[in-house]
Amino acid sequence: MDSDLEPVALTPQKQDSAWKHCEVYKYGERVQMRCLYCRKMFKGGGITRVKEHLAGKKGQGTICDQVPEDVRLFLQQCIDGTVRRQRKRRKSSPDPLPIAYFPPCEAETEVVVPPDVNNGFKSPSSDVVAGQSTGRTKQRTYRSRKNNNNAFERSDLANVEVGGVNNISDLIGRDMDNLIPVAISSVKNIVHPSSKDREKTVHMAVGRFLFDIGADFEAVNSANFQPFIDTIVSGGFGVSVPTHEDLRGWILKSCVEEMKKDIDECKSMWKKTGCSVLVQESNPNKGPMVLNFLVYCPEKVVFLKSVDASEILASAEKLYELLKDVVEEIGDSNVVQVITKCEDHYITAGKKLMDVYPSLYWVPCAAHCLDKMLEEFGKIAWIREIIQQARTVSRIIYNHSDVLNLMRKFTFGNDIVQPALTSSATNFATMGRIADLKLHLQAMVTSSEWNDCSYSKEAGGLAMTETINDESFWKALTLANHITLPLLRVLRIVYSERKPAMGYVYAALYRAKEAIKTHLVHIEDYTIYWKIIDRWWLQQQRLPLHAAGFYLNPKFFYSIDEEMRSEIHLAVVDCIEKLVPDVNIQDIIIKDINSYKNAVGIFGRNLAIRARDTMLPAEWWSTYGESCLNLSRFAIRILSQPCSSSIGSRRNLTPIEQIYESKNSIERQRLSDLVFVQYNMRLRRLGCESGDDNVDPLSHSNMEVVEDWVSRNQVCIEGNGSSDWKSLESVKRTEEVAVIDETEDLGSGFDDAEIFKGENLAQW
């Protein structure tokens, strides 16, 4: 008989977990299955019979005595979960479930069983013969579901009363061969939903769930969301959901252990490349002031812990003790720098930390300093005025759905408001976006669609048209962008999650000052902006790490003027003395620097020269620095560090304040573990996300930074334009936004003595 069996390949629709534990054959028109472990052949009963055989369900046929124990337990859980759901379904809804409640890939039908089906078979739970009438019904119907292969699974049959038989699983399992032809003949005319309809059904279900629990819509952007959907689909119909206790218990425990394992794997990298401690402040909902501690290395950024610092921040001594504990936990020999905000209590604590641990630096956050520069730029009278004019346009557009639809039509789906990480950065990023879309906006306000719009005749519409057609507005906007966009580029570099910024920030700030000087020309014009930059960069406390990173980046080093190179060399010497405690190794490194300066040996080979512009600086040293091993290790240690404590600082979805509001120590620890898991899951995807510059500025998650650009004002309160969000049209851009590497365009040639000289150099 085995020679007559034709193997059948499993299709994706075979989603029951038992299919992977059996072989499927076709014998004529019948489907048969064989257990992979004991080789028993099943000539009927469907996949459920095989599942019960493997799970060891007594009374349902033979039990496999060779199946692995983990497989048996798993299949037992699957069957138990199905039974629980069937019972729950019977209690909650006596009526048959509608088709929409079943997986979209399957269609539901009613199977009419003729009187001769299973003739003479008695259900174990009833004295009624299945093929005989009880007087209550002449024909029995029971609901079944059919997959794309016309194969039925008994576990999926709804439990209904059939002529006094309360459970038909035994009835069907013993004579499935007679049932299948009847079922197939009755579903030939079933119309299967299209792929688009199935997807819409799934999306509606997701929406209902998220709305019901009050989840942030950003939840769908989680890197774990699509795997979540895929896993559910692969489990097939009837997979049980975790209980509240499961989530609070073993699932959370498993995730905590998973994250701790990740951190343990990072520790070897901390020793090799060094690491940075990032200290982030969080004041959720004006609750307790929380400090989050992260550890950065090029391989991975991990969240270590959070601490209620409401009382600690008031004392520089307590803050120092907290920082000291974190450094000890990581290992002071691994820590290159501790990055915090630049405020008095941090400065005092940071200086004491460096006194106690002479082999590390305390460094103020470069992103914080740059944001303060942009904030001061925005307060300069003429720039403040141009920002207000631009906001007038954006407020009108974003408070009237018909105007917003028209704008997106002319800009091919692009928004004019560009959310950034801070309000000041958003101001100038938006001004840059508006300048890019100038011609599109002018085409809009001169179009017949705009002229036909009733709102174009109102005060707000007239004001917007006048501004967009005003060339003096565009001239001032362009100048403001020339001055501020270079600083935005520096900010994006120090915020970068894709590559360590230490080797680039010095060159980027040089280019920013150079760009301001180029566009304003006269010293009396650009000095005001340089002074703002210098004042805030002074907050870097004359620490040499940035200059050393610039010096050790071959992309820039070989294009520095010789005189400037010798001055920056002092910063490198300072770092050597501090970060390399062994004086003998210090001497070796100083000698090796001469080989680097003069491009001796492998440093001068064509391969190494070409790689200066194509490889990350730390990778370059790892590849070509073998002849100067100690210098190479030192360079990698510096070039592997960030310049900002704000990496990975996107809004945390778990309300951290709940941890410290809880009075129960057990629940507080559970909440702390939840934040630990969530923060590290979010950090896992750093550097893997595409840089989408077209995020929705009306999203609630962006409102904190874009509020001044989209909130209503006096100009548009009286307008007649519609604000009905349901009338907004979905418009997709015709072009994808390219991910720009801001470090690629920093160029060569650093020979402007005015930028390097005097106090400026000391500040850097």
C-alpha positions, -999 to 999 in steps of 0.1 A, spaced: 0 0 0 29 24 8 38 24 -29 4 38 -37 8 67 -13 16 100 -29 34 125 -7 16 159 -3 36 191 3 22 213 31 10 247 21 11 280 41 -26 275 49 -17 244 70 -13 265 101 -22 240 129 9 233 151 5 196 146 12 196 109 50 198 114 49 166 134 34 143 107 38 134 70 8 138 47 0 114 18 -27 111 -8 -42 77 -14 -65 80 -43 -89 107 -34 -83 103 4 -58 121 25 -38 101 51 -13 112 77 16 94 94 31 103 128 68 112 125 77 95 158 58 61 160 50 60 123 13 52 129 -8 59 98 -41 78 102 -67 71 75 -92 96 88 -100 120 116 -82 150 103 -52 168 119 -70 169 152 -68 131 155 -30 134 150 -28 162 175 -46 142 202 -25 112 194 7 132 200 -7 151 230 -17 119 247 -54 126 251 -69 94 265 -102 82 250 -94 97 216 -75 68 201 -40 55 205 -13 76 222 22 81 208 48 67 232 78 81 213 69 118 209 94 142 227 80 155 260 83 192 250 62 185 219 36 166 239 32 194 264 30 221 237 2 203 219 -16 197 251 -16 234 258 -29 241 222 -58 217 227 -66 230 262 -66 266 249 -90 256 221 -114 240 246 -114 271 269 -122 294 240 -150 271 228 -165 272 263 -162 309 265 -177 313 231 -207 292 240 -213 312 271 -209 346 255 -227 340 222 -253 312 217 -257 323 180 -233 311 153 -203 335 148 -203 356 117 -178 349 90 -158 381 98 -148 366 132 -128 338 115 -93 342 99 -97 359 65 -79 331 47 -108 307 56 -144 306 46 -172 293 68 -201 272 56 -229 252 68 -225 215 61 -258 195 57 -254 159 68 -276 134 51 -293 108 72 -269 80 63 -237 98 75 -221 79 104 -251 56 103 -253 35 135 -225 54 154 -233 63 190 -217 92 207 -199 82 240 -219 109 258 -253 99 244 -275 69 237 -288 85 205 -277 69 173 -261 97 152 -279 86 120 -313 85 135 -338 112 140 -348 122 176 -380 138 165 -366 173 170 -350 175 136 -350 156 103 -316 170 92 -287 181 113 -265 210 103 -233 220 120 -209 248 112 -176 240 97 -148 260 83 -129 253 51 -93 263 44 -79 270 9 -71 233 4 -107 221 12 -91 203 42 -111 203 75 -98 203 110 -120 188 136 -107 212 163 -121 241 143 -157 228 141 -181 248 161 -197 229 190 -234 226 183 -262 202 191 -268 176 165 -298 154 170 -290 151 207 -253 148 202 -237 176 222 -201 172 210 -196 162 174 -158 159 175 -160 122 180 -187 118 153 -166 136 127 -133 122 137 -144 86 131 -159 91 96 -143 123 81 -141 105 48 -179 106 44 -181 142 56 -155 157 33 -173 151 -1 -205 165 13 -187 196 27 -168 202 -5 -200 200 -26 -217 226 -4 -189 252 -5 -182 253 -43 -200 286 -46 -185 303 -16 -169 336 -25 -136 341 -8 -127 376 3 -100 394 -17 -66 400 -3 -74 437 2 -106 428 20 -88 404 43 -61 430 51 -89 456 58 -105 432 82 -72 427 100 -65 464 101 -100 471 115 -94 445 142 -60 461 151 -77 495 152 -105 484 175 -80 468 199 -57 499 201 -87 523 205 -102 501 232 -70 501 253 -62 537 247 -28 530 231 -7 556 213 -10 552 175 28 552 174 25 516 187 21 503 151 56 517 143 72 493 168 97 470 153 80 442 172 45 448 158 48 430 124 65 400 140 37 400 165 11 398 137 32 372 118 35 350 149 -2 350 155 -9 341 119 16 312 120 -1 299 151 -33 293 133 -69 297 144 -76 291 181 -42 302 196 -49 314 231 -41 349 243 -18 354 273 -36 362 305 -31 393 326 -12 371 350 10 357 322 21 392 312 28 403 347 45 370 355 65 346 333 65 367 301 79 398 318 104 377 337 116 361 304 120 395 287 139 409 316 163 379 314 166 384 277 176 420 281 201 413 309 217 387 286 221 414 259 238 437 284 261 409 295 271 404 259 280 441 256 305 440 285 332 425 264 328 453 239 329 479 266 365 467 274 376 468 238 362 502 226 354 519 259 319 532 266 301 563 275 275 568 303 246 588 290 225 606 317 191 617 306 166 637 325 129 629 324 101 648 341 69 630 329 37 648 334 54 672 358 59 643 382 92 632 399 124 642 382 139 609 369 174 602 357 178 575 331 212 559 327 223 544 294 255 529 283 268 536 248 292 516 227 292 513 188 278 478 190 247 487 211 232 512 234 216 497 265 194 511 292 208 504 327 183 518 351 163 548 362 165 567 395 141 591 412 164 621 415 139 647 428 160 652 459 194 642 445 196 670 420 194 696 447 227 684 461 259 682 439 274 658 465 244 633 462 246 636 424 283 628 425 276 597 446 249 585 422 273 590 392 300 572 411 278 542 418 269 539 381 306 542 370 315 514 395 287 492 382 300 495 346 337 494 356 356 527 357 383 512 334 357 508 307 342 543 309 357 570 286 332 598 295 300 606 314 277 629 295 251 651 312 234 684 308 255 715 314 241 729 346 259 739 378 251 708 398 263 686 370 294 706 365 303 704 402 295 666 404 314 660 371 346 677 382 346 657 414 340 625 394 371 633 373 392 639 404 382 605 418 385 587 385 414 604 366 410 581 336 376 594 325 360 627 314 329 644 324 314 660 293 284 683 289 259 672 262 268 687 228 232 685 216 220 705 246 246 732 238 236 733 201 199 735 210 207 765 232 225 782 203 195 777 180 172 791 207 193 823 210 194 826 172 156 825 172 155 854 196 173 878 172 148 903 161 148 898 123 149 860 126 121 861 152 100 881 128 105 858 99 96 828 121 63 845 130 55 852 94 61 815 85 40 804 114 11 825 101 11 805 69 14 771 86 -13 778 111 -38 787 84 -30 756 64 -30 731 93 -63 743 108 -84 739 77 -86 705 61 -96 719 26 -65 741 26 -43 713 39 -56 690 11 -48 716 -15 -13 722 -1 -5 685 0 -18 682 -36 6 709 -48 36 696 -27 30 660 -38 22 649 -2 50 668 15 43 687 47 57 722 53 61 716 90 90 694 99 90 681 135 125 678 151 137 667 185 133 701 201 112 732 196 141 754 185 153 727 160 117 724 147 116 762 140 146 761 117 139 727 102 104 739 92 118 771 77 142 750 56 113 728 44 92 759 35 121 772 15 124 739 -4 87 741 -13 86 777 -23 76 772 -59 50 746 -50 34 770 -25 35 799 -50 18 777 -76 -9 768 -51 -19 804 -42 -20 813 -79 -41 783 -89 -78 783 -99 -84 758 -70 -72 784 -45 -91 812 -61 -123 791 -60 -118 783 -23 -140 805 -2 -114 808 24 -90 825 0 -112 856 2 -111 857 40 -86 877 60 -64 847 69 -63 835 33 -55 869 19 -27 872 45 -13 838 36 -14 847 -2 4 880 5 32 863 25 38 835 0 40 861 -29 62 884 -9 98 882 -23 112 900 7 98 872 29 116 846 8 148 866 8 149 869 46 139 832 50 167 821 27 193 841 47 180 827 80 184 792 65 219 799 54 228 809 90 210 781 109 209 750 87 246 743 92 240 742 130 210 719 123 234 696 105 258 696 135 228 688 157 218 659 136 253 645 136 255 646 174 221 630 177 231 603 152 222 568 161 240 554 130 276 563 138 296 577 168 299 615 165 332 621 182 352 620 150 329 645 133 315 671 156 346 694 156 347 695 118 309 700 116 311 730 140 340 744 120 319 742 88 289 759 105 310 789 115 326 789 81 291 789 64 279 819 85 310 838 76 307 830 39 271 843 37 274 874 59 310 883 47 316 913 70 330 906 104 305 930 121 277 910 106 287 874 115 304 882 149 270 882 167 263 847 156 298 835 163 296 849 198 265 829 205 282 797 192 314 804 212 296 812 244 277 779 244 306 758 231 326 772 260 302 750 281 323 721 268 347 732 296 377 731 273 377 694 273 399 680 245 379 649 234 363 666 204 395 680 191 413 646 196 385 630 176 390 655 148 428 649 149 425 611 148 399 610 120 420 605 88 392 620 67 401 654 81 436 651 96 455 652 63 437 683 51 445 704 82 469 733 79 502 723 95 501 752 120 466 743 131 476 706 133 503 714 158 479 734 181 453 706 181 480 681 188 480 694 224 444 681 229 456 646 218 484 647 243 460 656 271 438 627 262 467 603 261 478 613 296 443 609 309 429 578 291 462 558 291 474 553 327 505 533 318 534 558 311 553 533 290 524 529 266 520 567 266 555 570 253 549 544 226 518 562 214 535 595 211 562 579 189 535 562 168 518 595 162 547 606 140 541 577 117 505 587 115 513 624 108 538 616 81 517 588 66 546 563 70 543 527 61 508 513 57 493 547 65 507 559 31 495 530 10 469 537 -16 444 514 0 447 533 33 445 567 15 414 558 -4 397 543 27 401 576 46 369 589 30 350 556 28 355 539 62 344 550 96 374 564 114 374 536 141 372 510 113 400 526 95 423 524 125 412 488 131 421 479 95 453 499 90 466 505 125 482 471 132 517 485 128 509 510 156 488 488 178 488 510 210 479 542 190 453 522 171 436 511 204 437 546 218 422 561 186 394 535 185 386 542 221 381 579 214 364 576 179 339 550 192 322 576 215 291 598 211 288 635 219 253 636 232 234 621 261 201 624 241 207 593 219 176 571 222 157 597 242 124 595 223 94 595 245 90 564 266 55 549 264 55 536 299 47 563 325 79 561 345 64 582 373 42 552 382 73 534 395 79 560 421 43 567 430 38 530 439 40 524 476 43 486 472 79 475 469 69 444 448 48 463 423 75 490 421 101 465 411 77 450 386 71 484 370 109 491 371 114 459 352 88 469 327 105 501 319 139 483 317 124 459 291 106 486 271 135 510 270 160 483 258 135 471 232 134 506 218 171 510 219 176 477 199 164 494 167 187 524 169 204 530 136 181 505 119 152 529 112 149 548 80 150 586 83 115 596 73 114 634 70 77 634 63 62 624 97 28 638 104 31 671 121 -4 668 135 4 636 154 -2 640 191 33 626 197 48 656 178 26 682 193 50 693 220 76 706 194 52 717 166 25 734 187 35 770 177 33 760 140 -1 743 140 -21 758 168 -49 782 160 -44 820 163 -65 851 158 -61 852 121 -78 819 114 -104 816 143 -130 834 123 -123 816 90 -149 796 71 -126 768 62 -135 733 73 -115 716 101 -132 682 96 -104 657 98 -125 631 80 -123 651 49 -85 650 48 -73 631 17 -46 605 18 -18 616 -4 15 597 -8 47 613 -20 59 604 -54 95 602 -42 110 584 -12 131 605 12 167 595 9 186 588 41 213 615 42 247 610 58 255 644 72 291 636 77 298 629 40 296 666 30 320 680 56 347 682 30 384 690 34 405 720 40 406 734 75 428 764 73 408 794 84 429 808 113 401 830 125 379 800 133 407 782 151 425 810 168 424 824 203 396 815 226 378 795 200 404 768 200 405 767 238 367 763 239 369 733 216 
